[in-house]
Amino acid sequence: MYPPEFIDLFLSEEQDVLSGKYWARYRIPDKPVSPEVQFRVSGAPQTGVTTLKWVSDDGADGQMTMVLRDSSSMEVTWWTTAFGRQTALTSGTAVLLRQQAR
C-alpha cells in the first residue's frame, strides 16, 4: 500500500449522469512508477454503492466504487481493468472529505 499525499475528486451531476475527474499523488519510494494518478469518471448515480467507469489519457481504464458514509465523507475504491501505455498504480482506496468550492 502506498499512502496518498493528496487526492482531489471533482464530481458533477447533469441529467442523471455523474462525471468528473480524479487526481492524486502517492508516495512511492521503492518502485519506478509515476506517483500521479489521473482519470475521468462517468456513470449513473445509484443508491448505496455507486459504480463508475474511468478512463485515463494513456489508454488505461477501470472502475470506481463510491460509498457515501455521511453528508461530508465517502469511501472511494478504484481499480484498473485495462492497462495503459505507462507503468502506473493499478488500484487505490481512501475516505474523502467534502470541501466546498470557495
N, CA, C and O atoms as a Tinker XYZ file with bonds, in Angstrom:
   408  protein
     1  N      0.845000   -1.187000    0.000000    73     2
     2  CA     0.000000    0.000000    0.000000    64     1     3
     3  C      0.889000    1.248000    0.000000    63     2     4     5
     4  O      1.830000    1.371000    0.783000    81     3
     5  N      0.557000    2.146000   -0.890000    73     3     6
     6  CA     1.267000    3.417000   -0.972000    64     5     7
     7  C      0.325000    4.519000   -0.503000    63     6     8     9
     8  O     -0.776000    4.658000   -1.036000    81     7
     9  N      0.742000    5.301000    0.485000    73     7    10
    10  CA    -0.146000    6.340000    1.016000    64     9    11
    11  C     -0.273000    7.525000    0.057000    63    10    12    13
    12  O      0.701000    7.915000   -0.586000    81    11
    13  N     -1.456000    8.086000   -0.035000    73    11    14
    14  CA    -1.621000    9.268000   -0.892000    64    13    15
    15  C     -1.070000   10.513000   -0.197000    63    14    16    17
    16  O     -1.200000   10.676000    1.016000    81    15
    17  N     -0.456000   11.377000   -0.989000    73    15    18
    18  CA    -0.069000   12.696000   -0.487000    64    17    19
    19  C     -1.270000   13.627000   -0.558000    63    18    20    21
    20  O     -1.472000   14.465000    0.321000    81    19
    21  N     -2.060000   13.474000   -1.607000    73    19    22
    22  CA    -3.332000   14.195000   -1.726000    64    21    23
    23  C     -4.206000   13.482000   -2.738000    63    22    24    25
    24  O     -3.713000   12.744000   -3.591000    81    23
    25  N     -5.503000   13.706000   -2.639000    73    23    26
    26  CA    -6.470000   13.202000   -3.608000    64    25    27
    27  C     -7.508000   14.294000   -3.829000    63    26    28    29
    28  O     -8.055000   14.847000   -2.874000    81    27
    29  N     -7.771000   14.596000   -5.087000    73    27    30
    30  CA    -8.858000   15.500000   -5.454000    64    29    31
    31  C     -9.832000   14.722000   -6.325000    63    30    32    33
    32  O     -9.429000   14.068000   -7.287000    81    31
    33  N    -11.109000   14.793000   -5.988000    73    31    34
    34  CA   -12.157000   14.199000   -6.809000    64    33    35
    35  C    -13.212000   15.270000   -7.019000    63    34    36    37
    36  O    -13.852000   15.720000   -6.068000    81    35
    37  N    -13.387000   15.668000   -8.251000    73    35    38
    38  CA   -14.396000   16.663000   -8.605000    64    37    39
    39  C    -15.516000   15.937000   -9.325000    63    38    40    41
    40  O    -15.281000   15.282000  -10.340000    81    39
    41  N    -16.739000   16.046000   -8.806000    73    39    42
    42  CA   -17.895000   15.381000   -9.402000    64    41    43
    43  C    -19.002000   16.378000   -9.676000    63    42    44    45
    44  O    -19.203000   17.326000   -8.918000    81    43
    45  N    -19.716000   16.154000  -10.766000    73    43    46
    46  CA   -20.922000   16.922000  -11.025000    64    45    47
    47  C    -21.965000   15.955000  -11.577000    63    46    48    49
    48  O    -21.638000   14.886000  -12.092000    81    47
    49  N    -23.227000   16.360000  -11.454000    73    47    50
    50  CA   -24.320000   15.534000  -11.959000    64    49    51
    51  C    -25.164000   16.373000  -12.897000    63    50    52    53
    52  O    -25.587000   17.480000  -12.561000    81    51
    53  N    -25.401000   15.827000  -14.077000    73    51    54
    54  CA   -26.244000   16.504000  -15.051000    64    53    55
    55  C    -27.078000   15.453000  -15.772000    63    54    56    57
    56  O    -26.538000   14.502000  -16.339000    81    55
    57  N    -28.371000   15.626000  -15.748000    73    55    58
    58  CA   -29.318000   14.711000  -16.396000    64    57    59
    59  C    -29.069000   13.260000  -15.979000    63    58    60    61
    60  O    -28.966000   12.370000  -16.824000    81    59
    61  N    -28.974000   13.036000  -14.666000    73    59    62
    62  CA   -28.785000   11.707000  -14.077000    64    61    63
    63  C    -27.494000   11.010000  -14.506000    63    62    64    65
    64  O    -27.439000    9.781000  -14.555000    81    63
    65  N    -26.460000   11.785000  -14.816000    73    63    66
    66  CA   -25.143000   11.225000  -15.121000    64    65    67
    67  C    -24.108000   11.940000  -14.260000    63    66    68    69
    68  O    -24.005000   13.166000  -14.284000    81    67
    69  N    -23.342000   11.156000  -13.499000    73    67    70
    70  CA   -22.215000   11.697000  -12.747000    64    69    71
    71  C    -20.992000   11.710000  -13.649000    63    70    72    73
    72  O    -20.748000   10.757000  -14.389000    81    71
    73  N    -20.232000   12.781000  -13.586000    73    71    74
    74  CA   -18.972000   12.832000  -14.318000    64    73    75
    75  C    -17.997000   13.690000  -13.537000    63    74    76    77
    76  O    -18.394000   14.553000  -12.755000    81    75
    77  N    -16.733000   13.443000  -13.759000    73    75    78
    78  CA   -15.748000   14.230000  -13.045000    64    77    79
    79  C    -14.337000   13.754000  -13.289000    63    78    80    81
    80  O    -14.069000   12.962000  -14.193000    81    79
    81  N    -13.425000   14.265000  -12.445000    73    79    82
    82  CA   -12.002000   13.964000  -12.557000    64    81    83
    83  C    -11.446000   13.542000  -11.202000    63    82    84    85
    84  O    -11.797000   14.099000  -10.162000    81    83
    85  N    -10.569000   12.544000  -11.244000    73    83    86
    86  CA    -9.828000   12.074000  -10.079000    64    85    87
    87  C     -8.368000   12.392000  -10.324000    63    86    88    89
    88  O     -7.825000   12.082000  -11.384000    81    87
    89  N     -7.732000   13.013000   -9.338000    73    87    90
    90  CA    -6.319000   13.349000   -9.450000    64    89    91
    91  C     -5.693000   13.112000   -8.099000    63    90    92    93
    92  O     -6.170000   13.635000   -7.091000    81    91
    93  N     -4.627000   12.329000   -8.064000    73    91    94
    94  CA    -3.969000   12.010000   -6.802000    64    93    95
    95  C     -2.468000   11.881000   -7.013000    63    94    96    97
    96  O     -1.993000   11.618000   -8.117000    81    95
    97  N     -1.744000   12.073000   -5.930000    73    95    98
    98  CA    -0.301000   11.819000   -5.916000    64    97    99
    99  C     -0.026000   10.912000   -4.725000    63    98   100   101
   100  O     -0.459000   11.184000   -3.605000    81    99
   101  N      0.695000    9.838000   -4.985000    73    99   102
   102  CA     1.008000    8.847000   -3.967000    64   101   103
   103  C      2.502000    8.857000   -3.648000    63   102   104   105
   104  O      3.315000    9.234000   -4.492000    81   103
   105  N      2.859000    8.452000   -2.457000    73   103   106
   106  CA     4.249000    8.335000   -2.042000    64   105   107
   107  C      4.705000    6.918000   -2.413000    63   106   108   109
   108  O      4.269000    5.939000   -1.809000    81   107
   109  N      5.598000    6.825000   -3.427000    73   107   110
   110  CA     6.075000    5.533000   -3.920000    64   109   111
   111  C      7.604000    5.544000   -3.882000    63   110   112   113
   112  O      8.239000    5.869000   -4.885000    81   111
   113  N      8.206000    5.194000   -2.738000    73   111   114
   114  CA     9.659000    5.296000   -2.612000    64   113   115
   115  C     10.452000    4.137000   -3.222000    63   114   116   117
   116  O     11.660000    4.270000   -3.417000    81   115
   117  N      9.814000    3.013000   -3.526000    73   115   118
   118  CA    10.573000    1.814000   -3.870000    64   117   119
   119  C     10.327000    1.257000   -5.276000    63   118   120   121
   120  O     10.825000    0.177000   -5.595000    81   119
   121  N      9.578000    1.959000   -6.118000    73   119   122
   122  CA     9.262000    1.457000   -7.464000    64   121   123
   123  C      9.411000    2.587000   -8.483000    63   122   124   125
   124  O      9.160000    3.750000   -8.169000    81   123
   125  N      9.824000    2.234000   -9.715000    73   123   126
   126  CA     9.909000    3.256000  -10.777000    64   125   127
   127  C      8.551000    3.481000  -11.441000    63   126   128   129
   128  O      8.372000    3.208000  -12.628000    81   127
   129  N      7.604000    3.980000  -10.658000    73   127   130
   130  CA     6.225000    4.190000  -11.116000    64   129   131
   131  C      5.874000    5.653000  -10.892000    63   130   132   133
   132  O      6.266000    6.243000   -9.886000    81   131
   133  N      5.149000    6.227000  -11.813000    73   131   134
   134  CA     4.716000    7.606000  -11.632000    64   133   135
   135  C      3.859000    7.727000  -10.372000    63   134   136   137
   136  O      2.972000    6.902000  -10.150000    81   135
   137  N      4.109000    8.733000   -9.555000    73   135   138
   138  CA     3.304000    8.908000   -8.345000    64   137   139
   139  C      1.941000    9.535000   -8.621000    63   138   140   141
   140  O      1.086000    9.561000   -7.735000    81   139
   141  N      1.725000   10.041000   -9.836000    73   139   142
   142  CA     0.460000   10.703000  -10.152000    64   141   143
   143  C     -0.531000    9.746000  -10.809000    63   142   144   145
   144  O     -0.173000    8.938000  -11.666000    81   143
   145  N     -1.784000    9.865000  -10.381000    73   143   146
   146  CA    -2.886000    9.101000  -10.965000    64   145   147
   147  C     -3.949000   10.111000  -11.369000    63   146   148   149
   148  O     -4.414000   10.900000  -10.547000    81   147
   149  N     -4.330000   10.079000  -12.646000    73   147   150
   150  CA    -5.365000   10.983000  -13.147000    64   149   151
   151  C     -6.282000   10.214000  -14.086000    63   150   152   153
   152  O     -5.823000    9.477000  -14.959000    81   151
   153  N     -7.577000   10.395000  -13.895000    73   151   154
   154  CA    -8.531000    9.817000  -14.827000    64   153   155
   155  C     -9.860000   10.534000  -14.748000    63   154   156   157
   156  O    -10.130000   11.275000  -13.802000    81   155
   157  N    -10.695000   10.303000  -15.765000    73   155   158
   158  CA   -12.039000   10.861000  -15.827000    64   157   159
   159  C    -13.029000    9.755000  -15.501000    63   158   160   161
   160  O    -12.864000    8.620000  -15.947000    81   159
   161  N    -14.057000   10.079000  -14.725000    73   159   162
   162  CA   -15.071000    9.098000  -14.331000    64   161   163
   163  C    -16.427000    9.512000  -14.886000    63   162   164   165
   164  O    -16.697000   10.693000  -15.106000    81   163
   165  N    -17.283000    8.496000  -15.108000    73   163   166
   166  CA   -18.661000    8.795000  -15.513000    64   165   167
   167  C    -19.535000    7.578000  -15.260000    63   166   168   169
   168  O    -19.067000    6.440000  -15.253000    81   167
   169  N    -20.813000    7.848000  -15.053000    73   167   170
   170  CA   -21.775000    6.783000  -14.840000    64   169   171
   171  C    -23.021000    7.298000  -14.157000    63   170   172   173
   172  O    -23.121000    8.479000  -13.826000    81   171
   173  N    -23.964000    6.407000  -13.951000    73   171   174
   174  CA   -25.243000    6.769000  -13.335000    64   173   175
   175  C    -25.140000    6.661000  -11.815000    63   174   176   177
   176  O    -24.567000    5.700000  -11.302000    81   175
   177  N    -25.696000    7.648000  -11.083000    73   175   178
   178  CA   -25.725000    7.532000   -9.629000    64   177   179
   179  C    -26.648000    6.390000   -9.204000    63   178   180   181
   180  O    -27.652000    6.121000   -9.865000    81   179
   181  N    -26.311000    5.725000   -8.111000    73   179   182
   182  CA   -27.090000    4.603000   -7.613000    64   181   183
   183  C    -27.273000    4.754000   -6.110000    63   182   184   185
   184  O    -26.514000    5.472000   -5.458000    81   183
   185  N    -28.252000    4.097000   -5.573000    73   183   186
   186  CA   -28.465000    4.094000   -4.129000    64   185   187
   187  C    -27.498000    3.102000   -3.497000    63   186   188   189
   188  O    -27.318000    1.996000   -4.008000    81   187
   189  N    -26.883000    3.489000   -2.399000    73   187   190
   190  CA   -25.928000    2.607000   -1.725000    64   189   191
   191  C    -24.544000    2.766000   -2.314000    63   190   192   193
   192  O    -23.861000    3.757000   -2.053000    81   191
   193  N    -24.127000    1.796000   -3.109000    73   191   194
   194  CA   -22.809000    1.823000   -3.749000    64   193   195
   195  C    -22.970000    2.264000   -5.202000    63   194   196   197
   196  O    -23.721000    1.657000   -5.966000    81   195
   197  N    -22.261000    3.321000   -5.571000    73   195   198
   198  CA   -22.270000    3.785000   -6.961000    64   197   199
   199  C    -21.006000    3.292000   -7.640000    63   198   200   201
   200  O    -19.906000    3.473000   -7.118000    81   199
   201  N    -21.155000    2.673000   -8.795000    73   199   202
   202  CA   -20.012000    2.204000   -9.574000    64   201   203
   203  C    -19.924000    3.036000  -10.845000    63   202   204   205
   204  O    -20.884000    3.142000  -11.608000    81   203
   205  N    -18.745000    3.626000  -11.054000    73   203   206
   206  CA   -18.488000    4.449000  -12.232000    64   205   207
   207  C    -17.380000    3.824000  -13.053000    63   206   208   209
   208  O    -16.545000    3.090000  -12.525000    81   207
   209  N    -17.371000    4.108000  -14.325000    73   207   210
   210  CA   -16.268000    3.701000  -15.192000    64   209   211
   211  C    -15.271000    4.853000  -15.252000    63   210   212   213
   212  O    -15.659000    6.019000  -15.184000    81   211
   213  N    -13.996000    4.528000  -15.378000    73   211   214
   214  CA   -12.998000    5.580000  -15.542000    64   213   215
   215  C    -12.092000    5.278000  -16.729000    63   214   216   217
   216  O    -11.951000    4.129000  -17.145000    81   215
   217  N    -11.476000    6.337000  -17.268000    73   215   218
   218  CA   -10.535000    6.237000  -18.377000    64   217   219
   219  C     -9.442000    7.291000  -18.172000    63   218   220   221
   220  O     -9.717000    8.410000  -17.739000    81   219
   221  N     -8.203000    6.915000  -18.488000    73   219   222
   222  CA    -7.092000    7.855000  -18.357000    64   221   223
   223  C     -6.579000    8.250000  -19.738000    63   222   224   225
   224  O     -6.916000    7.622000  -20.742000    81   223
   225  N     -5.770000    9.285000  -19.773000    73   223   226
   226  CA    -5.232000    9.773000  -21.044000    64   225   227
   227  C     -4.263000    8.794000  -21.695000    63   226   228   229
   228  O     -4.041000    8.868000  -22.903000    81   227
   229  N     -3.672000    7.866000  -20.914000    73   227   230
   230  CA    -2.720000    6.930000  -21.505000    64   229   231
   231  C     -3.388000    5.642000  -22.004000    63   230   232   233
   232  O     -2.700000    4.699000  -22.394000    81   231
   233  N     -4.721000    5.601000  -21.992000    73   231   234
   234  CA    -5.437000    4.463000  -22.520000    64   233   235
   235  C     -5.887000    3.441000  -21.498000    63   234   236   237
   236  O     -6.591000    2.495000  -21.851000    81   235
   237  N     -5.501000    3.601000  -20.238000    73   235   238
   238  CA    -5.963000    2.688000  -19.191000    64   237   239
   239  C     -7.421000    2.976000  -18.867000    63   238   240   241
   240  O     -7.904000    4.090000  -19.070000    81   239
   241  N     -8.120000    1.960000  -18.360000    73   239   242
   242  CA    -9.472000    2.200000  -17.864000    64   241   243
   243  C     -9.769000    1.232000  -16.735000    63   242   244   245
   244  O     -9.028000    0.282000  -16.484000    81   243
   245  N    -10.876000    1.502000  -16.064000    73   243   246
   246  CA   -11.235000    0.672000  -14.929000    64   245   247
   247  C    -12.565000    1.086000  -14.340000    63   246   248   249
   248  O    -13.408000    1.686000  -15.007000    81   247
   249  N    -12.730000    0.751000  -13.072000    73   247   250
   250  CA   -13.960000    1.072000  -12.362000    64   249   251
   251  C    -13.638000    1.715000  -11.016000    63   250   252   253
   252  O    -12.558000    1.532000  -10.455000    81   251
   253  N    -14.605000    2.466000  -10.523000    73   251   254
   254  CA   -14.513000    3.107000   -9.214000    64   253   255
   255  C    -15.831000    2.902000   -8.495000    63   254   256   257
   256  O    -16.898000    3.079000   -9.083000    81   255
   257  N    -15.761000    2.528000   -7.219000    73   255   258
   258  CA   -16.967000    2.493000   -6.398000    64   257   259
   259  C    -16.905000    3.624000   -5.393000    63   258   260   261
   260  O    -15.836000    3.990000   -4.905000    81   259
   261  N    -18.072000    4.169000   -5.093000    73   259   262
   262  CA   -18.193000    5.238000   -4.105000    64   261   263
   263  C    -19.299000    4.862000   -3.136000    63   262   264   265
   264  O    -20.395000    4.477000   -3.543000    81   263
   265  N    -19.001000    4.978000   -1.850000    73   263   266
   266  CA   -19.986000    4.713000   -0.809000    64   265   267
   267  C    -20.046000    5.945000    0.080000    63   266   268   269
   268  O    -19.055000    6.312000    0.712000    81   267
   269  N    -21.210000    6.581000    0.127000    73   267   270
   270  CA   -21.396000    7.751000    0.974000    64   269   271
   271  C    -21.441000    7.300000    2.423000    63   270   272   273
   272  O    -22.274000    6.471000    2.788000    81   271
   273  N    -20.548000    7.841000    3.259000    73   271   274
   274  CA   -20.517000    7.480000    4.678000    64   273   275
   275  C    -21.425000    8.393000    5.491000    63   274   276   277
   276  O    -22.142000    7.937000    6.382000    81   275
   277  N    -21.390000    9.669000    5.179000    73   275   278
   278  CA   -22.272000   10.666000    5.786000    64   277   279
   279  C    -22.305000   11.863000    4.846000    63   278   280   281
   280  O    -21.822000   11.767000    3.718000    81   279
   281  N    -22.855000   12.971000    5.278000    73   279   282
   282  CA   -23.031000   14.110000    4.366000    64   281   283
   283  C    -21.716000   14.768000    3.944000    63   282   284   285
   284  O    -21.703000   15.565000    3.006000    81   283
   285  N    -20.611000   14.448000    4.621000    73   283   286
   286  CA   -19.357000   15.100000    4.266000    64   285   287
   287  C    -18.209000   14.142000    3.955000    63   286   288   289
   288  O    -17.072000   14.586000    3.799000    81   287
   289  N    -18.479000   12.835000    3.861000    73   287   290
   290  CA   -17.397000   11.919000    3.528000    64   289   291
   291  C    -17.908000   10.726000    2.721000    63   290   292   293
   292  O    -19.062000   10.314000    2.834000    81   291
   293  N    -17.001000   10.189000    1.904000    73   291   294
   294  CA   -17.324000    8.989000    1.126000    64   293   295
   295  C    -16.069000    8.134000    0.991000    63   294   296   297
   296  O    -14.943000    8.633000    0.976000    81   295
   297  N    -16.304000    6.838000    0.893000    73   295   298
   298  CA   -15.210000    5.907000    0.637000    64   297   299
   299  C    -15.143000    5.644000   -0.864000    63   298   300   301
   300  O    -16.151000    5.332000   -1.497000    81   299
   301  N    -13.949000    5.774000   -1.417000    73   299   302
   302  CA   -13.722000    5.601000   -2.840000    64   301   303
   303  C    -12.704000    4.481000   -3.046000    63   302   304   305
   304  O    -11.644000    4.473000   -2.421000    81   303
   305  N    -13.030000    3.548000   -3.919000    73   303   306
   306  CA   -12.106000    2.476000   -4.285000    64   305   307
   307  C    -12.063000    2.398000   -5.813000    63   306   308   309
   308  O    -13.106000    2.358000   -6.467000    81   307
   309  N    -10.855000    2.376000   -6.377000    73   307   310
   310  CA   -10.717000    2.290000   -7.824000    64   309   311
   311  C     -9.735000    1.181000   -8.179000    63   310   312   313
   312  O     -8.815000    0.869000   -7.422000    81   311
   313  N     -9.960000    0.592000   -9.361000    73   311   314
   314  CA    -9.056000   -0.447000   -9.838000    64   313   315
   315  C     -9.022000   -0.431000  -11.356000    63   314   316   317
   316  O     -9.952000    0.029000  -12.017000    81   315
   317  N     -7.932000   -0.943000  -11.884000    73   315   318
   318  CA    -7.681000   -0.964000  -13.316000    64   317   319
   319  C     -8.209000   -2.258000  -13.923000    63   318   320   321
   320  O     -8.004000   -3.336000  -13.367000    81   319
   321  N     -8.890000   -2.154000  -15.064000    73   319   322
   322  CA    -9.336000   -3.345000  -15.785000    64   321   323
   323  C     -8.606000   -3.501000  -17.122000    63   322   324   325
   324  O     -8.579000   -4.599000  -17.678000    81   323
   325  N     -8.017000   -2.428000  -17.647000    73   323   326
   326  CA    -7.202000   -2.478000  -18.863000    64   325   327
   327  C     -6.027000   -1.520000  -18.677000    63   326   328   329
   328  O     -6.214000   -0.350000  -18.342000    81   327
   329  N     -4.832000   -2.021000  -18.896000    73   327   330
   330  CA    -3.636000   -1.219000  -18.667000    64   329   331
   331  C     -3.381000   -0.261000  -19.818000    63   330   332   333
   332  O     -3.752000   -0.521000  -20.963000    81   331
   333  N     -2.738000    0.854000  -19.489000    73   331   334
   334  CA    -2.405000    1.861000  -20.486000    64   333   335
   335  C     -0.991000    1.699000  -20.994000    63   334   336   337
   336  O     -0.379000    0.644000  -20.831000    81   335
   337  N     -0.470000    2.752000  -21.613000    73   335   338
   338  CA     0.859000    2.730000  -22.223000    64   337   339
   339  C      1.981000    2.933000  -21.216000    63   338   340   341
   340  O      3.139000    2.660000  -21.535000    81   339
   341  N      1.674000    3.408000  -20.002000    73   339   342
   342  CA     2.692000    3.693000  -18.996000    64   341   343
   343  C      2.509000    2.804000  -17.776000    63   342   344   345
   344  O      1.399000    2.377000  -17.461000    81   343
   345  N      3.617000    2.534000  -17.097000    73   343   346
   346  CA     3.552000    1.801000  -15.834000    64   345   347
   347  C      2.944000    2.728000  -14.788000    63   346   348   349
   348  O      3.399000    3.858000  -14.611000    81   347
   349  N      1.914000    2.246000  -14.098000    73   347   350
   350  CA     1.192000    3.093000  -13.149000    64   349   351
   351  C      0.619000    2.247000  -12.021000    63   350   352   353
   352  O      0.556000    1.020000  -12.106000    81   351
   353  N      0.207000    2.929000  -10.973000    73   351   354
   354  CA    -0.523000    2.231000   -9.917000    64   353   355
   355  C     -1.792000    1.635000  -10.519000    63   354   356   357
   356  O     -2.335000    2.176000  -11.481000    81   355
   357  N     -2.261000    0.533000   -9.963000    73   355   358
   358  CA    -3.404000   -0.157000  -10.558000    64   357   359
   359  C     -4.645000   -0.152000   -9.685000    63   358   360   361
   360  O     -5.702000   -0.611000  -10.120000    81   359
   361  N     -4.545000    0.357000   -8.459000    73   359   362
   362  CA    -5.733000    0.425000   -7.601000    64   361   363
   363  C     -5.453000    1.352000   -6.426000    63   362   364   365
   364  O     -4.308000    1.691000   -6.127000    81   363
   365  N     -6.541000    1.751000   -5.771000    73   363   366
   366  CA    -6.412000    2.594000   -4.592000    64   365   367
   367  C     -7.728000    2.666000   -3.847000    63   366   368   369
   368  O     -8.794000    2.397000   -4.402000    81   367
   369  N     -7.635000    3.034000   -2.580000    73   367   370
   370  CA    -8.835000    3.239000   -1.768000    64   369   371
   371  C     -8.561000    4.332000   -0.753000    63   370   372   373
   372  O     -7.444000    4.465000   -0.254000    81   371
   373  N     -9.581000    5.111000   -0.450000    73   371   374
   374  CA    -9.430000    6.212000    0.506000    64   373   375
   375  C    -10.805000    6.685000    0.962000    63   374   376   377
   376  O    -11.808000    6.463000    0.285000    81   375
   377  N    -10.834000    7.333000    2.104000    73   375   378
   378  CA   -12.010000    8.044000    2.559000    64   377   379
   379  C    -11.776000    9.519000    2.275000    63   378   380   381
   380  O    -10.819000   10.112000    2.774000    81   379
   381  N    -12.648000   10.103000    1.477000    73   379   382
   382  CA   -12.511000   11.502000    1.072000    64   381   383
   383  C    -13.478000   12.368000    1.851000    63   382   384   385
   384  O    -14.615000   11.973000    2.113000    81   383
   385  N    -13.017000   13.552000    2.218000    73   383   386
   386  CA   -13.845000   14.516000    2.935000    64   385   387
   387  C    -14.251000   15.618000    1.981000    63   386   388   389
   388  O    -13.439000   16.105000    1.194000    81   387
   389  N    -15.528000   16.013000    2.055000    73   387   390
   390  CA   -16.065000   17.041000    1.160000    64   389   391
   391  C    -15.538000   18.414000    1.542000    63   390   392   393
   392  O    -15.490000   18.787000    2.714000    81   391
   393  N    -15.148000   19.146000    0.520000    73   391   394
   394  CA   -14.765000   20.544000    0.677000    64   393   395
   395  C    -15.567000   21.337000   -0.337000    63   394   396   397
   396  O    -15.601000   20.987000   -1.517000    81   395
   397  N    -16.196000   22.373000    0.102000    73   395   398
   398  CA   -16.979000   23.225000   -0.797000    64   397   399
   399  C    -16.041000   24.172000   -1.538000    63   398   400   401
   400  O    -15.086000   24.690000   -0.960000    81   399
   401  N    -16.320000   24.393000   -2.817000    73   399   402
   402  CA   -15.535000   25.352000   -3.608000    64   401   403
   403  C    -15.763000   26.736000   -3.045000    63   402   404   405
   404  O    -16.872000   27.088000   -2.644000    81   403
   405  N    -14.704000   27.510000   -3.022000    73   403   406
   406  CA   -14.812000   28.878000   -2.482000    64   405   407
   407  C    -14.683000   29.902000   -3.553000    63   406   408
   408  O    -14.749000   31.100000   -3.273000    81   407
